[in-house]
Every structure is written in structure tokens, then in C-alpha cells.
Amino acid sequence: MTVTVGSPDLSTAAPPTDRQANWQGLSDGLSQAVEMAVTPVLCALIGLFIDDRVGTPPLFALAFAIFAMVANFVKAYYVYLYKTQQEDARQPWAKRG
């Protein structure tokens, strides 16, 4: 009996059906929305903690929250570019070989 550890080999898996692709898109969108909402709040809370310890106005809280928002949008942009390139590569007009 062999047990494999790690992610399964998806190169031989059947392509997802339209219904599976729709549910995957909903899952990806929901996780991205939660990430974009929660990350800046957590960073702001960390910044408030630092501001309280240092005795400054909410300088670190604003800086950390803005940094988290910018980082989330940059990440979303590059993920979008990657996914569109992958989708375009599967289209019939893509250059082969």
C-alpha cells in the first residue's frame, strides 16, 4: 500500500465541467473578497498596537492599512494577468509550438 503526500497530479485529471468551473469561480471570488476586507483591518489593528506602544497618533495603523490595500490590489492584478494568460493559451487562436 502506497501513500502519497502532497498535492495530487492534476495533469491527468479530466477538465472541470461548466458547473464545477462556476463553483470554483465563486469560491475564488469569495476568498479574494474576504482577503481584501480582512487583511487591511488586521494590519490596522497591528498598527494601532504599535501606535499605542510608541505613543504616536494612528500613523502606523494608517500606513499598515494602506500598505495592505495596495498589496491586495497588486496581487489581484497579477493573479488576473496570470489567469487570463492561461485562458488565452487554451484558445484555438493561441500560437502552438
C-alpha positions as CSV (number, residue, x, y, z in Angstrom):
1,M,0.0,0.0,0.0
2,T,1.5,3.3,-1.1
3,V,0.5,6.6,0.4
4,T,1.4,9.8,-1.4
5,V,1.9,13.0,0.4
6,G,1.4,16.4,-1.2
7,S,-0.9,17.6,-4.0
8,P,-2.3,15.2,-6.5
9,D,-1.1,15.1,-10.1
10,L,-3.7,17.2,-11.8
11,S,-2.1,16.9,-15.3
12,T,-4.0,13.8,-16.0
13,A,-7.3,14.9,-14.4
14,A,-10.3,15.5,-16.5
15,P,-11.1,19.1,-17.3
16,P,-13.7,20.6,-15.0
17,T,-17.3,20.8,-16.1
18,D,-19.0,24.2,-16.5
19,R,-20.8,23.7,-13.2
20,Q,-17.5,22.9,-11.4
21,A,-15.9,25.9,-13.0
22,N,-18.7,28.2,-11.9
23,W,-18.4,26.9,-8.3
24,Q,-14.6,27.3,-8.4
25,G,-15.0,30.9,-9.6
26,L,-17.5,31.7,-6.8
27,S,-15.1,30.2,-4.3
28,D,-12.1,32.1,-5.7
29,G,-14.1,35.4,-5.7
30,L,-15.4,34.9,-2.1
31,S,-11.9,34.1,-0.8
32,Q,-10.5,37.2,-2.6
33,A,-13.2,39.4,-1.1
34,V,-12.6,38.1,2.4
35,E,-8.9,38.6,1.9
36,M,-9.3,42.2,0.7
37,A,-11.6,43.0,3.6
38,V,-9.8,41.3,6.5
39,T,-6.1,41.9,5.7
40,P,-6.2,45.7,5.9
41,V,-8.2,45.5,9.2
42,L,-5.7,43.1,10.7
43,C,-2.8,45.3,9.6
44,A,-4.5,48.4,11.0
45,L,-5.0,46.6,14.3
46,I,-1.3,45.7,14.4
47,G,-0.5,49.3,13.6
48,L,-2.8,50.5,16.4
49,F,-1.0,48.2,18.8
50,I,2.4,49.7,17.7
51,D,1.0,53.2,17.9
52,D,-0.2,52.6,21.4
53,R,3.2,51.2,22.5
54,V,5.2,54.0,20.8
55,G,2.7,56.7,21.8
56,T,2.1,58.1,18.3
57,P,-1.1,59.1,16.6
58,P,-2.5,56.4,14.4
59,L,0.4,56.7,12.0
60,F,1.3,53.1,11.9
61,A,-2.3,52.0,11.7
62,L,-2.9,54.1,8.6
63,A,0.4,53.1,7.0
64,F,-0.1,49.4,7.5
65,A,-3.8,49.5,6.3
66,I,-2.8,51.4,3.2
67,F,0.1,49.1,2.5
68,A,-2.2,46.1,2.9
69,M,-4.8,47.6,0.5
70,V,-2.1,48.4,-2.1
71,A,-0.6,44.9,-1.8
72,N,-4.0,43.3,-2.2
73,F,-4.7,45.2,-5.4
74,V,-1.3,44.5,-6.8
75,K,-1.7,40.8,-6.0
76,A,-5.2,40.7,-7.6
77,Y,-3.8,42.4,-10.7
78,Y,-1.0,39.8,-11.2
79,V,-3.3,36.9,-10.5
80,Y,-5.7,38.3,-13.1
81,L,-2.9,38.6,-15.6
82,Y,-1.8,35.1,-14.9
83,K,-5.3,33.6,-15.3
84,T,-6.0,35.5,-18.5
85,Q,-2.7,34.3,-20.0
86,Q,-3.6,30.7,-19.0
87,E,-7.0,31.0,-20.5
88,D,-5.7,32.6,-23.7
89,A,-3.1,29.8,-24.1
90,R,-6.0,27.3,-24.3
91,Q,-7.9,29.1,-27.0
92,P,-7.7,28.0,-30.6
93,W,-6.0,31.2,-31.8
94,A,-3.1,30.7,-29.4
95,K,0.3,30.1,-31.1
96,R,1.3,26.4,-30.8
97,G,4.8,25.1,-30.7
